[in-house]
Amino acid sequence: MKRLILSVLLLGMGVVWGQKTPSRPNFVIIMADDLGFSDIGCYGAEIKTPNLDKLASKGVKFTQFYNAARCCPSRASLLTGMYPHQAGMGTMVVTKVKDRSKETSTQGWLSKQTVTMAEVLKSAGYQTYMSGKWHVGEERPDWPLQRGFDHYFGLISGATSYYELLPGRILLEDNEPYKIPEKFYLTDAISDKAIGYIDQNRGSNQPFFLYVAYTAPHWPLHAPEEDIAQYRGNYLKGWDYLRAERLKKQYQLGLFPQKYALSPKEADLPDWSSVSNKDEWDLKMAAYAAMVSRMDAGIGKIMDKLKATGQWDNTVIVFLSDNGACAEVLNDRAQRDLGEKAYAESLTKKAGEKGSYTTYSKEWAALGNTPFRMYKQFTHEGGIATPMIVHYPALVKKPFQTQQLGHIMDIMPTCLELAKATYPSQYQQNSIKPLEGKSLVPILEGKTRTPHPYLAWEHFDCRAVRQGKWKLVWSKDSKKWELYDMENDRSELYDLAASHPAKVQELKVLYSDWTAKVGATKGE
């Protein structure tokens, strides 16, 4: 009985029998897929995300944090602490690597002249685990276990059904194909494997790095029926009304001052009042909301496991999205992805059901990115602004919200500083490029960090550069550079290029210098 009482007391203090609390922190880096800036509760959503909201209420919430506009570039930047082009991922993955002898900024697999966070932390004595979507290298030499992870479960490819593996996709456990059991939902599997890795690490006396890369809420819209049911009818108010409601909540949360207006609805989007198939649209958004809630529930289970194993206070949890909400419509792609027979069957299914294959389109994506313009892939704020939460009780004693700028490449140097790990100049006989990201630790400590001199983006004819309050962005639609004052207009409503030609020229020079440095496309 005395031993049992002592065990309970030690557990409360963060000590578990057979395991010492490591002096260096654990890391749980959680990335959502195609989640819009306003798609969780603490960033304005009506979607239920109680666990993420709890993390934000006890941690640091960033209002001006950036990703790299799309899946592959963002994942490469997160893993390497570099701009995507420096990591070989300026565009997307390639399915067949023809020549590894000469690296390029758009080769489609992680450069051997970069190191992943897993490789550095493993060298520093960490156990390294990943559960979820990889999407930075389709071939075996580029898989997670070949890039520093001790164990891996998940989808090597970009997207698949949440209930089954679609043709041409690769789902692995470690380096072997994973056989999907009869009862399977990919979001739950990613959560469960992550929890299993935390358990697996018990007794190792080593800190761990766990990268949890959900596919949710990336299309196709798949979610359990009971989860969808809780949202049915909530979206019959329509996208026009709900965008205004989210912005109102964002004002209340202090995310934006009221001088930030709602970006106007695009001309090709119908007014909700004119839509005839409202129930179908309600179902699509209900399925999307259910996917987000199911992910949040899995994150809650990961949080519970950290608490149960006495590792809560000494674990850094980071949450963000790889890009803004997705406006894609599948059409021909669905037929190509599924094959003729499965595609024909998918047309008979409703959103959420196994066998369906649909998106929620630009109409609901505009809601996800409230109050910003544009979507995934674009370098306007709707494509690159992400919710970003850091929870670390050992360092962040009092929760706060910050407007200081950060970039996804800053996460790696942050973790390395907290882990007391050294970034190498050589790794496996390769010369390693200098780290590009800057540690966020000063911000987490409540200080003012010396910012990046500037930040820049380029992806498939979308380009931007930001320095201080000024942002220069290339519009694919208008084929011109636009200039915005981010202190007063993050919705990018008022193009100031004509009235500030000198500033436009100054930022164009910065952008040109950056393209030469990283190997991006200069453009016009």
C-alpha positions in Angstrom: 0.0 0.0 0.0 2.8 2.4 0.9 4.5 1.7 -2.5 1.2 2.3 -4.3 0.7 5.7 -2.5 4.3 6.7 -3.3 3.8 5.6 -7.0 0.8 7.9 -7.3 2.7 10.8 -5.7 5.6 10.3 -8.0 3.3 10.1 -11.0 1.8 13.5 -10.1 5.4 14.9 -10.0 6.2 13.6 -13.4 8.1 10.4 -12.4 7.1 7.0 -13.6 8.5 3.7 -12.3 11.4 2.5 -14.4 11.7 5.9 -16.2 13.4 9.1 -15.2 12.0 12.3 -16.4 14.6 13.4 -19.0 16.4 16.7 -18.4 15.7 17.6 -22.1 12.2 18.0 -23.3 10.2 15.7 -25.5 8.7 17.1 -28.7 5.3 16.4 -30.2 5.0 18.3 -33.5 1.4 18.0 -34.9 0.6 19.1 -38.4 -2.9 19.3 -39.9 -3.4 19.0 -43.6 -5.3 21.7 -45.6 -6.7 23.2 -42.4 -7.8 26.8 -42.9 -6.6 29.6 -40.6 -10.0 29.9 -38.8 -10.9 26.2 -38.7 -10.3 25.6 -35.0 -12.2 27.1 -32.1 -9.5 29.3 -30.7 -9.0 30.9 -34.1 -12.6 31.6 -34.8 -14.4 28.4 -35.8 -17.7 27.0 -34.7 -16.1 23.6 -35.1 -15.6 21.9 -31.8 -11.9 21.6 -31.0 -11.7 21.5 -27.1 -8.3 19.9 -26.9 -6.6 22.4 -29.2 -8.4 25.2 -27.4 -7.0 23.9 -24.1 -3.4 23.9 -25.5 -3.9 27.5 -26.7 -5.4 28.6 -23.4 -2.2 27.4 -21.6 0.4 28.1 -24.2 1.5 30.6 -26.9 -0.8 31.4 -29.8 0.7 33.0 -32.8 -1.4 35.3 -35.0 1.2 35.9 -37.8 2.8 32.5 -38.4 3.4 31.3 -41.9 3.7 28.0 -43.7 5.0 27.4 -47.3 1.6 27.4 -49.1 1.3 23.7 -49.9 1.8 20.2 -48.6 5.2 19.2 -49.8 7.0 22.5 -49.5 5.7 23.0 -45.9 6.7 19.5 -44.8 10.1 19.9 -46.2 10.6 23.2 -44.5 9.3 21.9 -41.2 11.6 18.9 -41.2 14.8 20.6 -42.4 14.5 24.2 -41.0 15.1 25.5 -44.6 13.2 27.2 -47.3 11.5 24.5 -49.4 13.7 25.1 -52.4 16.8 24.6 -50.3 15.5 21.2 -49.3 14.7 20.2 -52.9 11.0 20.7 -52.6 10.1 24.0 -54.3 7.2 22.3 -56.1 6.0 18.8 -55.3 7.2 15.2 -54.9 8.2 13.1 -58.0 7.1 9.5 -58.2 10.2 8.3 -60.1 13.6 9.7 -59.3 15.6 9.4 -62.6 18.9 10.9 -61.5 20.2 11.4 -58.0 23.6 12.6 -59.0 22.6 16.2 -59.4 20.3 18.0 -56.9 17.9 20.8 -57.8 15.6 23.1 -55.9 12.6 21.3 -57.4 13.8 17.7 -57.5 10.9 16.4 -55.5 12.7 14.6 -52.6 14.6 15.8 -49.6 18.1 17.1 -50.4 21.0 15.1 -49.0 22.6 18.5 -48.2 20.0 19.1 -45.6 19.3 17.2 -42.4 15.9 16.4 -40.9 15.0 17.2 -37.4 14.8 13.5 -36.7 18.4 13.0 -37.9 19.8 15.7 -35.7 17.8 14.8 -32.6 18.6 11.1 -33.1 22.3 12.0 -33.1 21.7 13.9 -29.9 20.2 10.9 -28.1 16.5 11.1 -28.9 14.2 8.4 -29.8 12.4 9.5 -33.0 8.9 8.5 -34.2 6.5 9.6 -36.9 2.9 8.8 -37.5 1.1 10.2 -40.5 1.6 11.7 -43.9 5.2 12.0 -45.2 4.9 13.4 -48.8 8.5 14.5 -49.2 9.8 11.5 -51.1 8.0 8.5 -52.7 11.0 6.2 -53.1 12.6 4.0 -50.4 15.8 6.0 -50.1 13.7 9.0 -49.1 11.3 7.3 -46.6 11.2 8.3 -42.9 13.4 5.5 -41.6 16.0 6.5 -44.1 15.8 10.1 -42.9 16.3 9.6 -39.2 13.1 8.1 -37.8 13.4 5.0 -35.6 9.8 4.0 -36.3 7.1 5.2 -38.7 3.5 4.5 -39.5 1.6 6.3 -42.2 1.0 7.5 -45.8 4.0 8.1 -47.9 1.8 9.6 -50.6 -0.2 12.8 -50.7 -3.8 11.7 -50.2 -5.9 8.6 -50.0 -9.3 7.3 -48.8 -9.6 7.4 -45.0 -11.1 3.9 -45.1 -8.9 2.1 -47.6 -5.8 2.4 -49.7 -6.4 3.8 -53.1 -4.4 2.6 -56.2 -0.8 3.9 -56.4 -0.6 5.0 -52.8 1.9 3.7 -50.2 0.9 3.0 -46.6 3.8 1.8 -44.4 4.6 0.6 -41.0 8.4 1.1 -40.7 9.6 0.1 -44.2 6.9 -2.5 -44.9 3.5 -2.3 -46.5 0.8 -1.9 -43.8 -2.2 -4.2 -44.1 -5.4 -2.3 -43.4 -7.6 -4.1 -40.9 -11.4 -4.5 -41.4 -12.3 -1.6 -39.1 -10.1 1.3 -40.1 -10.2 5.1 -40.1 -7.0 6.8 -41.0 -7.2 9.7 -38.6 -7.8 7.3 -35.7 -4.9 5.0 -36.8 -2.5 8.0 -36.9 -3.6 9.0 -33.4 -3.4 5.4 -32.0 0.1 4.8 -33.5 1.3 8.1 -32.0 0.0 7.0 -28.6 1.7 3.6 -29.0 5.0 5.3 -29.7 4.8 7.3 -26.5 4.1 4.0 -24.6 7.0 2.3 -26.5 9.4 5.0 -25.3 8.6 4.3 -21.6 11.6 2.9 -19.8 14.1 4.0 -22.5 15.4 6.8 -20.3 15.7 8.8 -23.6 13.7 11.8 -24.6 11.6 11.5 -27.7 10.7 13.4 -30.8 7.3 12.5 -32.2 6.0 14.0 -35.5 2.2 13.5 -35.9 1.2 14.5 -39.5 -2.5 14.1 -39.9 -4.1 13.8 -43.3 -7.2 15.4 -41.9 -9.0 17.5 -43.1 -7.6 17.0 -46.6 -10.1 15.7 -49.1 -11.8 13.3 -49.7 -14.4 14.2 -47.2 -14.6 11.1 -45.0 -15.8 10.9 -41.4 -17.8 8.5 -39.2 -21.5 9.0 -39.4 -21.9 9.8 -35.7 -19.4 12.6 -36.0 -21.1 14.1 -39.0 -24.5 14.0 -37.3 -23.4 16.4 -34.6 -22.9 19.1 -37.3 -25.8 18.4 -39.6 -27.9 21.6 -40.1 -25.3 23.9 -38.6 -24.2 25.0 -42.0 -27.6 25.8 -43.5 -26.9 29.4 -42.5 -24.5 29.5 -45.4 -21.0 30.7 -46.1 -21.9 34.4 -46.3 -23.3 34.4 -42.7 -20.7 32.1 -41.2 -17.7 34.1 -42.5 -19.1 37.2 -40.8 -19.7 35.2 -37.6 -16.1 33.8 -37.6 -14.7 37.3 -38.0 -16.8 38.5 -35.2 -15.4 35.8 -33.0 -11.9 36.6 -34.1 -12.4 40.1 -33.0 -13.6 38.8 -29.6 -10.6 36.6 -29.3 -8.3 39.5 -30.0 -6.8 37.8 -33.1 -7.4 40.9 -35.2 -8.2 44.6 -34.5 -11.6 45.6 -35.9 -9.9 47.7 -38.6 -9.2 44.4 -40.4 -12.1 43.9 -42.7 -13.5 40.7 -44.2 -12.1 40.0 -47.7 -14.8 40.3 -50.3 -16.4 37.1 -51.7 -15.1 36.2 -55.1 -17.3 37.1 -58.0 -17.8 33.4 -59.1 -19.1 32.3 -55.7 -22.9 32.4 -55.4 -24.9 34.1 -52.6 -26.1 31.4 -50.2 -29.7 32.6 -50.8 -29.5 31.6 -54.5 -28.2 28.1 -53.8 -30.8 25.3 -54.4 -29.0 22.2 -53.0 -28.4 23.6 -49.5 -28.7 20.3 -47.8 -25.9 18.8 -50.0 -23.6 21.8 -49.1 -24.5 21.5 -45.4 -23.5 17.8 -45.5 -20.1 18.6 -47.1 -19.2 21.1 -44.5 -20.6 18.9 -41.7 -18.3 16.1 -42.9 -15.3 18.5 -43.0 -16.1 19.8 -39.5 -16.3 16.1 -38.3 -12.9 15.4 -39.7 -11.4 18.3 -37.7 -13.2 17.2 -34.6 -12.0 13.6 -34.9 -8.5 14.9 -35.3 -8.9 17.0 -32.2 -10.2 14.0 -30.3 -7.1 12.1 -31.3 -4.9 15.0 -30.1 -6.8 14.8 -26.8 -5.8 11.2 -26.4 -2.2 12.0 -27.1 -2.4 14.7 -24.4 -3.9 12.2 -22.0 -1.1 9.7 -22.6 1.5 12.3 -21.9 -0.2 13.1 -18.6 -0.6 9.4 -17.7 3.1 8.8 -18.3 4.2 11.8 -16.3 5.7 13.6 -19.4 3.2 16.5 -19.7 5.2 19.3 -18.2 8.4 18.3 -20.0 6.9 18.0 -23.5 6.8 20.7 -26.1 3.6 20.4 -28.2 3.4 22.4 -31.5 0.4 22.5 -33.7 0.0 24.1 -37.1 -1.3 23.5 -40.6 0.7 22.9 -43.8 -1.3 25.5 -45.9 -4.6 27.3 -46.0 -8.0 25.8 -46.8 -8.2 24.0 -50.1 -10.4 25.2 -53.0 -9.8 22.3 -55.3 -12.5 20.5 -57.2 -11.6 16.9 -58.2 -13.6 16.1 -61.3 -11.2 14.5 -63.8 -8.7 13.8 -61.0 -11.2 11.6 -59.1 -11.7 9.5 -62.2 -7.9 9.2 -62.6 -7.3 8.4 -58.9 -10.1 5.9 -58.4 -10.3 4.1 -61.8 -13.5 3.9 -63.9 -15.5 1.5 -61.8 -14.7 3.0 -58.4 -15.3 6.5 -59.8 -18.7 5.5 -61.1 -19.6 4.1 -57.7 -18.3 7.2 -55.9 -21.0 9.3 -57.7 -23.7 7.3 -55.9 -22.2 8.0 -52.5 -22.8 10.9 -50.1 -20.0 13.0 -48.6 -18.5 11.2 -45.6 -19.3 7.7 -46.8 -16.7 5.0 -47.7 -16.4 5.1 -51.5 -17.2 8.7 -51.9 -14.6 11.1 -53.3 -15.4 14.7 -53.1 -14.2 18.1 -51.8 -16.1 21.0 -50.2 -14.8 23.4 -52.9 -14.0 27.1 -53.0 -17.3 28.0 -51.3 -16.5 26.5 -47.9 -12.7 27.0 -48.3 -13.4 30.8 -48.2 -15.0 30.2 -44.8 -11.9 28.3 -43.6 -9.6 31.1 -44.5 -11.6 33.9 -42.8 -10.8 36.8 -43.1 -8.1 36.3 -45.7 -8.0 36.2 -49.5 -7.2 33.1 -51.6 -6.4 29.5 -50.7 -3.9 26.7 -50.6 -1.1 27.1 -53.1 -1.4 30.9 -53.3 0.9 33.3 -51.5 -1.8 35.7 -50.4 -2.6 35.3 -46.7 -5.3 32.6 -47.3 -2.6 30.3 -48.6 0.2 30.8 -46.2 -1.2 32.0 -42.8 -1.6 29.2 -40.3 -2.9 28.7 -36.8 0.1 28.0 -34.6 0.1 26.9 -31.0 3.1 26.1 -28.8 2.5 24.4 -25.4 5.4 23.8 -23.0 4.6 24.2 -19.3 8.3 24.0 -18.3 8.9 27.2 -20.2 5.6 29.0 -20.8 4.4 29.7 -17.3 1.7 32.2 -18.4 -0.3 31.9 -21.6 -0.2 34.7 -24.2 -0.8 35.6 -27.8 1.9 37.1 -30.0 1.9 39.1 -33.2 5.6 38.5 -33.8 6.2 36.9 -37.2 7.3 33.3 -37.5 7.8 30.8 -40.3 7.5 27.0 -40.4 11.3 26.7 -40.9 11.7 28.2 -37.4 10.4 25.1 -35.7 13.5 23.0 -36.2 16.0 25.5 -34.7 13.5 26.0 -31.8 13.5 22.3 -31.0 17.3 22.0 -31.4 17.9 24.9 -29.0 15.6 23.4 -26.4 17.1 19.9 -26.9 20.7 21.4 -26.6 21.4 19.6 -30.0 24.0 20.8 -32.4 23.2 21.4 -36.0 25.9 19.7 -38.1 28.0 21.0 -41.0 28.6 17.4 -42.2 26.2 14.4 -42.0 26.8 11.0 -43.6 29.6 12.3 -45.7 27.5 15.2 -47.1 28.1 18.9 -46.6 25.1 20.4 -45.0 23.7 23.8 -45.9 23.6 26.3 -43.0 20.3 26.4 -41.1 17.9 29.1 -42.4 15.3 29.2 -39.7 15.6 31.2 -36.5 14.7 29.9 -33.0 11.3 30.9 -31.5 12.6 30.4 -28.0 12.9 34.2 -27.3 9.3 34.6 -28.2 8.2 31.7 -26.0 10.1 33.4 -23.2 8.0 36.5 -23.7 10.8 38.5 -25.3 11.0 40.4 -28.6 12.9 38.2 -31.1 15.2 39.7 -33.7 13.1 39.0 -36.8 14.1 37.5 -40.1 15.4 40.3 -42.4 12.5 39.3 -44.6 10.5 36.2 -45.6 9.7 35.0 -49.1 7.6 32.4 -50.9 7.4 30.9 -54.4 5.3 28.1 -55.6 3.9 27.4 -59.1 3.8 31.1 -60.2 2.7 32.4 -56.8 5.3 34.7 -55.3 5.6 36.9 -52.2 8.0 38.7 -50.0 7.4 40.2 -46.6 9.6 42.7 -44.7 8.2 44.2 -41.5 4.7 45.4 -42.2 5.1 45.4 -46.0 4.1 42.5 -48.2 4.6 42.3 -51.9 2.7 39.5 -53.6 2.4 38.4 -57.2 -1.2 37.7 -58.3 -1.6 34.8 -60.7 -4.9 36.4 -61.8 -3.9 40.0 -62.5 -0.3 39.1 -63.5 1.1 42.0 -61.5 2.8 42.7 -58.1 0.5 44.0 -55.4 1.7 45.8 -52.2 -0.1 45.6 -48.9 0.4 47.1 -45.4 0.0 44.1 -43.1 -0.4 46.2 -40.0 -3.6 47.7 -41.3 -4.8 45.3 -44.0 -4.0 41.6 -43.5 -7.1 40.9 -45.6 -5.1 42.3 -48.6 -7.9 44.6 -49.8 -6.0 47.8 -50.6 -3.2 47.5 -53.2 -0.7 50.3 -52.5 1.7 49.5 -55.3 0.8 52.6 -57.3 1.2 55.0 -54.4 4.5 53.4 -53.1 6.6 52.5 -56.2 9.9 52.9 -54.3 8.8 50.3 -51.8 7.7 47.9 -54.6 11.1 48.2 -56.2 12.9 47.7 -52.9 10.9 44.5 -52.2 11.4 43.2 -55.7 15.1 43.5 -55.2 14.8 41.5 -52.0 12.8 38.9 -53.7 15.3 38.6 -56.6 18.1 38.2 -54.1 16.2 35.5 -52.4 15.5 33.5 -55.6 19.2 33.6 -56.4 20.0 32.3 -52.9 17.5 29.4 -52.8 16.9 28.5 -56.4 13.4 29.8 -56.8 11.8 31.2 -59.9 12.4 34.9 -60.2 9.4 35.7 -62.4 8.6 39.2 -63.6 
